[in-house]
Amino acid sequence: MWNERESPLRIEKRFEFDQYSKISKFMGEIEKLCKERDIYPNISFGKNFVSFSIFLENKEISDNEKDFSIEIDKFYLED
């Protein structure tokens, strides 16, 4: 589940990994998705996690942003 935040308006989610090598594969898929959707979230990562913040263009999540977050979830679940 993505968390909605205010000031600035955004959705956020943290993904946990048991191996650092899985983060690299995951991020490769995310890179392609960002280029396809023209959405470039703030991303931070460490030894066992990746966190995303997607800043919303409007006062609610757009279909493009919603689909983007769903695709990220799918990449994570495929791992």
Secondary structure, DSSP 8 states (H G I E B T S, - for coil): --EEETTTTEEEEEEE-SSHHHHHHHHHHHHHHHHHHT---EEEE-SSEEEEEEE-SSSS--HHHHHHHHHHHHHHHH-
